[in-house]
Amino acid sequence: MPITCPSCQFIREDDQHLDVPEWKCPNCDIVYEKFIKNYNDGAIPASPSTIKPVDQKPPVVSSSEPKKDKPKPSDEQASSQPAPYKPESTRSKAGQFIERHDLGHFVTAKGGLIMLLVFITGFFAGREYFKYEVRQAVVSAFPGLAKPAEQSSIPSTDVKLPEVFTNSKKLPVFLIAKDYRDFDSKLGGDAVTMDIHITNTFDKDITGFNGVLVFKDIIGNEVIRLNIKFTDGIAAGGSVVWQGEMQYNQFIDSIRALRNAEREKLKIELELKKVVFADGTVEEFD
């Protein structure tokens, strides 16, 4: 809304003189409120160039009393008793911006709720991304996510393992347990943990091997393939429980599927790539 200066009568439009504060006249540099206060206090004399006249309502005369004409005040009396100035109503910059850009339909209860939901969604999405970045940084600082555990006693299971195996590129394995671990400052980022029973079907002791763990669902569809490096050794015909973990990444479908799958509905195979035996011989598989 245009603002009229009470001193010089300069009319300031909304889109003009944006470099001058809205409380100050860009023409004569007076402060609107200060000028009005000084004028009402009598510090500034009234004149046609400094103030706009205010209409005075005539007093109500009772019908029982005769009408008396009041003497008109002289020019000196009019100038010595100035009428209080009533400035034109002004709007805040926020109100002007809302009206100028037609944003009134957003400044409602419904619009406020939508903006709040957008803010909350963005806030939690940002937190998830930040959490993921922290995990990546910790994992980079502490490599070696899949850590084989020390050879331990085999827990009892209700699955019968074959008694006789021939030497082949695959070792019999069984998934004993699968779990999920949240971020830990000592252990590392979020991870899918697993306990896998491995049996040595060769006729000589194994020092270590490289291979691939293949996880499949109950139908036989491949879920994920994980590289494994084992160096703890297995006696000929013996078994160990290997405990390892895999970094969890919520943006990779196969890793997310492995985490959500039930242990009883997963099958695994161990495909050997290279085996080193205790007698120093090495066998590689294509």
C-alpha positions in Angstrom: 0.0 0.0 0.0 1.4 3.5 -0.9 2.7 5.5 2.1 2.3 9.3 2.1 4.9 11.3 4.0 3.3 13.5 6.6 5.9 16.2 6.1 6.5 16.6 2.4 3.4 14.7 1.1 5.6 12.5 -1.0 3.8 9.3 -2.0 6.0 6.2 -1.8 4.8 3.2 -3.9 5.4 -0.4 -2.8 7.9 -1.2 -5.6 9.9 2.0 -5.4 12.8 3.1 -3.2 13.5 -0.4 -2.0 16.9 0.6 -0.7 15.3 3.1 1.8 13.8 1.6 5.0 10.0 1.7 5.0 9.9 3.8 8.1 11.9 6.6 6.4 10.8 9.1 3.7 13.0 8.7 0.6 12.3 12.3 -0.3 12.9 14.4 2.8 14.6 11.7 5.0 12.3 12.2 8.0 11.2 9.3 10.2 7.5 9.0 10.0 6.7 8.0 13.6 9.2 10.6 15.0 7.6 13.4 12.9 4.1 12.4 14.0 5.1 12.2 17.7 6.7 15.7 17.5 3.7 17.1 15.7 1.2 15.7 18.3 3.4 17.1 21.1 3.3 20.6 19.5 7.0 20.7 18.6 6.2 21.1 14.9 3.6 23.9 13.9 0.9 22.9 11.5 0.9 24.3 8.0 -0.5 23.1 4.7 3.0 21.9 3.7 3.6 19.8 6.8 0.3 18.2 7.7 -3.0 17.0 6.1 -6.1 18.6 7.7 -8.4 16.3 9.7 -12.1 16.5 9.3 -13.8 17.5 12.5 -17.3 16.3 13.2 -19.7 19.0 14.4 -21.0 18.6 18.0 -24.4 17.2 18.6 -26.9 19.9 19.6 -29.8 19.0 21.8 -33.2 19.7 20.2 -34.4 21.5 23.4 -31.6 24.1 23.3 -31.5 26.7 20.6 -28.7 26.4 18.1 -25.8 28.7 18.6 -23.3 29.5 16.0 -19.8 29.0 17.2 -17.3 31.7 16.3 -14.9 30.5 13.7 -11.3 30.2 15.0 -8.8 32.5 13.6 -5.8 31.3 11.6 -3.5 31.8 14.5 -5.7 29.7 16.8 -5.9 27.0 14.2 -2.1 26.8 13.9 -1.6 26.9 17.6 -3.9 23.9 18.3 -3.0 21.3 15.7 -5.3 18.3 15.2 -3.7 14.9 16.0 -2.4 13.2 12.8 -3.7 9.8 11.8 -1.2 8.1 9.5 -2.4 5.8 6.8 -2.4 2.1 7.7 0.8 0.3 6.6 1.4 -3.4 6.1 4.5 -5.4 7.1 6.9 -6.5 4.4 5.7 -10.1 5.0 2.1 -9.0 4.2 3.2 -7.2 1.1 5.2 -10.2 -0.1 2.3 -12.6 0.4 -0.1 -10.3 -1.5 2.4 -9.5 -4.3 3.2 -13.2 -5.0 -0.3 -14.5 -4.4 0.6 -16.8 -1.5 -2.5 -16.3 0.5 -3.8 -19.8 -0.1 -0.6 -21.2 1.6 -1.1 -19.1 4.7 -3.9 -21.3 6.0 -4.2 -24.2 8.5 -4.1 -26.7 5.7 -1.1 -25.0 4.1 0.7 -24.9 7.4 0.2 -28.6 8.0 1.6 -29.4 4.5 4.6 -27.3 5.1 5.1 -29.0 8.5 4.9 -32.5 7.0 7.4 -31.5 4.3 9.8 -30.2 6.9 9.5 -33.3 9.1 10.1 -35.6 6.0 13.1 -33.7 5.0 14.5 -33.7 8.5 14.3 -37.5 9.0 15.6 -38.1 5.4 18.6 -35.9 6.2 19.2 -37.8 9.4 19.2 -41.2 7.6 21.7 -39.9 5.0 23.9 -38.5 7.8 23.8 -41.9 9.6 24.8 -43.7 6.4 27.7 -41.3 5.9 28.9 -41.9 9.5 28.7 -45.7 8.9 30.8 -45.4 5.8 33.4 -43.3 7.5 33.7 -45.7 10.4 33.9 -48.7 8.1 36.6 -47.0 6.1 38.6 -46.3 9.2 38.2 -49.9 10.5 38.4 -52.3 7.5 37.8 -56.0 7.7 34.1 -56.4 8.2 34.0 -60.2 7.8 36.1 -61.4 10.7 36.4 -65.2 11.2 36.0 -66.3 14.8 38.2 -68.7 16.6 37.6 -72.4 16.1 35.0 -73.4 18.6 32.7 -76.3 19.4 29.9 -77.0 17.0 26.5 -76.2 18.5 23.9 -78.9 18.2 21.5 -78.6 15.2 18.6 -80.6 13.9 20.1 -80.8 10.4 22.0 -84.0 9.5 25.1 -83.5 7.5 26.3 -86.1 5.0 28.8 -88.4 6.5 30.9 -89.0 3.3 32.0 -86.4 0.8 34.4 -86.6 -2.1 37.0 -84.0 -2.8 35.3 -81.3 -4.9 35.2 -77.5 -5.5 32.4 -77.2 -3.0 32.5 -77.7 0.8 29.3 -78.5 2.7 28.1 -75.5 4.7 25.0 -74.8 6.8 23.7 -71.4 8.1 23.3 -71.8 11.8 22.3 -68.2 12.7 21.7 -64.9 11.0 21.1 -61.6 12.8 21.4 -57.8 12.4 23.6 -55.5 14.5 23.0 -51.7 14.7 25.8 -49.2 14.5 28.4 -49.6 17.2 31.3 -47.2 17.7 33.7 -50.1 18.6 32.5 -52.8 16.2 31.7 -50.6 13.2 28.6 -49.8 11.2 25.3 -51.6 10.8 25.9 -55.2 9.7 24.3 -58.5 8.9 25.9 -61.1 11.1 26.0 -64.9 10.4 27.3 -68.1 11.9 28.2 -70.8 9.3 29.1 -74.4 9.9 31.9 -75.5 7.5 33.1 -79.1 7.0 36.4 -80.2 5.5 35.7 -83.1 3.1 39.3 -83.3 1.8 41.6 -86.1 3.0 44.1 -83.7 4.4 44.1 -80.6 6.6 43.2 -77.3 5.2 45.3 -74.2 6.1 43.0 -71.7 4.4 40.9 -71.0 1.4 39.2 -68.3 -0.8 35.7 -68.8 -2.0 32.2 -67.4 -2.6 29.2 -67.9 -0.3 26.1 -68.2 -2.5 22.8 -67.5 -0.7 19.6 -68.8 -2.3 15.9 -68.7 -1.3 13.8 -71.9 -0.9 12.9 -71.9 -4.6 16.6 -71.8 -5.6 16.7 -68.2 -6.7 20.0 -66.5 -6.0 19.8 -63.8 -3.3 23.4 -62.6 -3.0 27.0 -63.7 -3.5 29.6 -62.9 -0.8 33.4 -63.4 -1.0 34.9 -65.3 1.9 38.6 -65.6 3.1 39.3 -68.3 5.7 42.7 -68.7 7.3 42.0 -70.5 10.6 42.5 -74.0 9.3 40.3 -77.1 9.4 41.4 -80.6 10.1 40.7 -83.4 7.5 37.1 -84.5 8.1 36.7 -81.8 10.8 34.3 -78.9 11.1 34.3 -75.3 12.4 31.8 -72.6 12.9 32.8 -69.4 11.0 31.4 -66.2 12.4 31.3 -63.3 10.0 29.5 -60.1 9.1 28.6 -58.0 6.1 28.2 -54.2 6.0 24.6 -53.3 5.6 23.6 -50.8 2.9 19.9 -50.0 2.8 20.2 -48.8 -0.8 21.3 -52.2 -2.2 18.4 -54.5 -2.9 20.4 -57.8 -2.5 21.8 -56.8 0.9 18.4 -55.6 2.1 16.8 -58.9 0.9 19.4 -60.9 2.9 18.7 -59.0 6.0 14.9 -59.4 5.8 15.0 -63.1 4.8 14.2 -65.7 7.4 17.2 -68.0 8.3 15.1 -71.2 7.8 14.2 -70.1 4.2 17.8 -69.6 3.1 20.2 -72.1 1.5 23.9 -71.5 1.1 26.7 -73.0 -0.9 30.4 -72.5 -0.6 32.2 -72.4 -4.0 36.0 -72.8 -3.6 38.4 -70.8 -5.7 41.7 -71.7 -4.0 42.6 -74.1 -1.2 45.9 -74.2 0.6 46.6 -77.5 2.5 48.8 -78.0 5.6 51.3 -80.1 3.5 52.0 -77.1 1.3 50.1 -78.2 -1.7 47.6 -75.8 -3.4 44.5 -76.5 -5.4 42.7 -74.0 -7.5 39.2 -74.2 -9.0 37.8 -72.5 -12.0 
